[in-house]
Amino acid sequence: MITMRGVFLVLLLAIGSTLAHAQCINTVDMNHGDVGGYVYVVLDARASCGQTTTVDKGDAVKITAGGKQVSGTIAKITIIDVDPVHQKLLAVAVGGPAAEDAATLEQFPNGPGAKVSYNGTTVDATVANGAAINTRRYNWAVGPAKEGDNSDSTTAADAPATSTTMRFQYDGEFIQEGFFGHATGKSDTQKQAKYETHATLSVDTTSSNKSTFIDNNVATLGLRSLQREFGGLKQVHFGFEGQLSKAAHQDVHDGAATATLSAWVPQVPSITILSSVPDYIAPPLTLDLSYGYKNMQTATASMHGTGGTGTAAYRLYVMDKYEVAASETWTLNNFSDRAADVPRTQRMFKVQISYLKDPATGFAVAASYEDGSIGPVLTKVKQYFLGIALSKFSLSGTSAVK
């Protein structure tokens, strides 16, 4: 027979157990230590908390909040004791859509209400979101490419023969506050960066030496302002940089010293449609502009003058794992001694559909179509591509994952 005292004790134990479970302390630190794409997930590992913290290096992690999601893989696990809480610290390397831009994670909602999912377990967490300052990220793709018909002929007999080749693409970005980490200030205690070093490397070439395939390889290095907001635009950066473009299979290269401007247009956000999952974290419509002095060298000529480029890019996500990315790039070659076969303006349109096989690792199967011309090889190209790709933040050099 259960007495009133027994009922009271049962209720007290139930309330105590509920309170103990409610005191689980889980946090998510986005862009930890100002390192873009570096996420700390801190799990409460106390036995009294009652949540599973069984997790291994390499496991996938998904974080959701405010109808948004981001995925990554565990790069390192550390047990820490912060009295009176026993915690498990997970260093997460973010992949997938969020790895497409250094500042993407800054869009993630701050505060409580987040969910962290790992190994079939989902726990509540609070997000602390920091600004990304120092970043190393990369993406690459490899696979067969086929040239399309670039002629104006209307009959198959008049159309030029097409061919297939292997294509390799790589895009890397390096951002460091100050001049390669050297801030400006009167003393060690007053040092504060006023700008950041920005460097990129883009390789887009094939195994073919035919000029009807894309052969555009570009390296840039410069200084730009820290992120700003202006006139409804976000992530505004302006600065200057040196650029070098070189064709891999031809004796053609460009050099340029330009002023740069880049920005996000938040009024045109990336969207996720027809999906059962929360929206992916990804940049909105992005704009990148540069203008300055250009010099082109070929095997037979040298040209110089003013010029620049402008690129607009947008992304759309469909049916859980499909990404549709479209971009258009305009190039101005305002050379004073421009040859007759060198166009004053170039245009390149690209659309790419990627199947995000594993958003946590950033692995994808990508198919793209490009039409136009770009870079030092000016021949008009129409090209199809199908291959595998990987987009991820690089945590090499960050002390917490050594």
N, C-alpha and C positions, 0 to 999 in steps of 0.2 A: 504494500500500500504506500502510495507516494504522499508524503506529508507536504504541508505548505512550505515548510523549511526546505524540503528537497526540491520543490518547484522553484523556489527563490534561488537556491544554489545553481540549478541548471540554467536559469535565466542569467545569473551573474556570470557564469562561465561562458555562455553564448555571447553576452555583451562584451566581455573581456577579449574573447577570441576575435570578435568583429573589430574592436578597437585596435587590436594588435595588427590585424591584417590591413586595416585602413591606414596604418602608420608607415606603410612601405614607402620608401623614398627612392624614386627613380627619376633620373634627369637625363636630358639630351642637350649636349653643348655643341651647337652648330658652328662651323668655322673656328674650332678650338684654337686658342692662341693666335688668332688672326690668320691662320693657315686655311686658305680656301679649300673646301671639300673635305676637311679633316673633322670628323664627328666623334665626340666622346659620348657613349651611352653608359651611364652609371646605374647598375642594378643593385637593389638592396638584397644582400645575400644572408641576412639574419634568418635563422631558423624560425624565429617567432613571427617573421613576416609572412611565411607560408607560400611564397611564390617560387616557382622553378627557375633556377639560374643555370641549368645545364646547357652549356654552349661551347663550341669549339672554334678554333681559328679556321677561317675559310667559310664559316657558315653565313648564310644570307640573313640580312636584317632588313625589315621594312618599318618605316616610321610614318605615321599618319597623324594629321591634325588639321582642323578647319577645312576638311574636304580635300586636302592635298596629301601627296605621298612622295617619299623618296626612298630609294633602295641602295644597299651597299653590302659589302662583305667585311667580315671581321679580320683586321690585320694583326691585332695583338690583344691579349687578355692579361689583365693585371688584377691581383687581389690587394685591396687597400683597406686600412682600418682608420676610420675617422670617428673617434669616440662620440657617441656610443654605437655608431652604425658600422656594420661590417658590409663592405661593398665589393662588387665585381665590376671592374672598369674595362669596357670594350672599346678599342680603337677601330673605328669603321672607315673603310675606304669607299667613298661614294662612287657609284657607276651609273650607267643609264642616262636618261635625259638630263638629270641634274649636273652631270659632268660636262655639259656642253658650254658652260660659261662659268667663270670664276665666282661671280656674284650671285649665281642662281639661288643658292641656299638662303640668302638674305630675305627671300620672299616668304620663307617658311614662318607660319604663325608662332608668335612668342607666347609663353605662359602655360598654364595647366591645360589638360584636356587631350594631350597627345597619347597615342598608342604605339607601343613598340612590340613587333612580332618577330619571334625567332624560334626555330625548332618546334613549331606547332603551338607555341605559348604566346599569349598576348598580355602585356601588362600596361598599366597606366603610367604616364610620365609627364614631367614638366619640361618645356623647351626653353633654353636660354640661347638666343640667337645673336651671334657676333658678326661684325663686318669682315669680309674677306679682304686681306691686304696682300699677304704673301701666297703665291699660288704656283704650282707646277701641275699642269694637266696635259693630256695627250689623247689623240684618237688616231686610229689607222684603219685602212681597209685594203684588201687585196682580192683580186679575182679577174676573170676575163672581161675584156672590153671589145666592142665591135663598132666600127665606124658606120655611119648611115650614109645615105645618098645626099651629097651636098650639091648636086647639079640641079639645074632648072629643067632638065629633060622630063618629058612626059611619057616616054616609052622605056620599057625595060632594056631594050637593045642599046639605047643611048646612055643609060645610067652607068657610071663607073663601077668597077668591081670593088666590093667591100672586102675587108679582112678583119681578122680577130687577133688580139694580142693580150698579154697580161698587163694589168694596170696595178700600180702601187700608189697609195695615198697616205700621207702622214701630216698631222697638224699638231704642233706642240706650242705651249704658251708658258712663259715664265714672267712672273710679276714679283718684284721685291721693293719694299718701301725704301725711299731715299735713292741714292745712287749705289745700287747693288748692296743695300743694307746700311749704308752710311747716311745717317740722318743729319739734319742741319740744326745747329744750336750753339750757344756760347759756351756751354759746359756739358758735362756728361749728364747732369740732372735736368738740363733744359733741352736736351735733344728731342726734336720732333720733326718728322718728315713733312716736307711741303709738297712732295711729288713722289712718283714711283717709277722705277725702271721697268720697262715693258719690252719684251723680246718675243718674237714668234719665229717658227720654222714651219714652212709648208712645202711638202714635196708632192707633186702630182704628175707622174710620168708613166710611161709604158715601156715594154721591151722592144717596141717598134721604133724605127727611125723615120717613119713616115710623118710628114708635117700635118697630115689630116687627123692625127691623134693629139690629144691634149698633152702639152709638155711645159708645165708652168711650175717652177720651183722658186720659192721666194723666202728670203730671210730678212727680218727687220730688227732694229734695235733703236730704242729712243727713250725719252723721258716724257711723262704725261702727268697731268694733275691727278690728285686723289679724287674719288667719286664725288659728284655734285648733283644737284637738282636744279633745273632751269626751265621755266616756261612749261611746266607739266611734263617735262622729260626727266627720266631718272638714269642713274649710272652714266652721267655725262663725264667724259674725259676729253681733255684737249692737250695737245703737246706737239712734239716734233720727233721725227725719226729718220733714220737712214734705211733705204731699201735696196736690196740686190735681187734681181730676177735672172735666172739662167736656165736656158734650155739644155736638157741632158744630152740630146742627140744632135744638136746643131750649134754652130759657132755664133750664137746670138745671145746677148745679155743686156739687161737694163740696169742702170743705177739711178737712184733718186734721193733727194733730200726734201722732205715734205712736212707740212703742218698737218696735224691729224685731229679729227673730231669723231667721237663715237657716243651713242646714246641708245637708251631703251625708250620705246613708246608704249607706256603701260596701258594706254587707252585701247590698244590692240593686243590683248593678252593671248598667250597660247591657250588652247582649249582642248578638252578631252570629251569626245562624243561617243555614243553607243557603247559605253564601257560599264562593266560591273564593278570596277575599282575606282578609288578616288582619283582626282585629277593629278597628273604628273606635274612636278615642279620643273619648269622650263622657262627660258627667257621669253618675253613678249616680242613684238616686232622690233628688230634691231637695225640700227643704221651705223655704217662705218664710212667715213669720208677722209680723203687725203688729197693734198694739192701742193705742188712745189716744182722744183727743177728736176728735169729728167734727162738722161743721156742714154742713147741706144748705140750699141756696137754690134756690127755684123761682120762677116768675113770680108765684105767689100765696101762697107760704108760706115760712117759715124754721124749720128744726128743728135741734136740737143735742143732743148727748149722747155717750156712749161707743160705741165700735165698733171693728171691725178686720177683717182678712182673713187667710185661710190658703190656701196653694196647695201641692199635691203634684204633681210632674211626673216622668214616666219615659219613656225612649226605648228602642226596639228596632230592630235593623237586620237586614234580610232580603234574601237573594239579591243580594248585591254592592252594589246601589245604592238600596235602598228603606229609608226611615226611617219608623217608626211612632212617633209621639209622642202620649202621652195625659196630660191634666192635669185636675185638678178644683180649683175655687176656691170657698171658702165666704166669705160676707160677713155681718157682723153689724151691723145698724143699730139700736142700742139708744137711740134718740132719746127724750128725756123727753116731747116733745110730738109724737110720731109720728102722722101722719095715718093714717086707716083704710086708704087705698090704698097705703101704704108698708109693704112686708113687713119684719118684724124680721130675717129671715134670707134670704139669697140663695144660690143655688148655680149654678155654671156648669161643665158638663162639655164637654171638647173632645178630639177625636181627629183627628190630621192624618197623612196618608200623603204622603210626599214622594219623588219620583223624583230622585235625586242625579245629574242629567245630567252635571255636572262637579264632583266633590268638591274639586278644587283651587281653583276660583274661588268655590265656595260656591253655584253656580247650581242651582236645583231647580225642578221642576214640582210644585206642592202642591195637594192636595185635602183639605178639612177639613169636619167636622160639629160644630156646637155646639148645646147644648140647655141652657136655663136663663136666668138673668138676672145681670147684673153692671154695676157702675158707677152713675152718677147716673140713667140712664134705666132705670126699674125694670120695664118691660114684659117679660114672658116672651118669649124669642126662641127660634126653632129655625131654624138657618141652615146652608146648604150653600155651599161656596166652592171654586172651581177657578181657579188662577192660577199665575203665575211668581214665584219668590222668590229672594233672595240673602242669604247669611249670611257675614259676613267681618269680620276685624279691620281697623280703620282705623289706618294708620301715619302719618297726618297729624300733624305736630308733632314727630315723632321725628327727631332730627338725622341719623341714619344713612341715611335715605332721602330727604333733601332734594336 
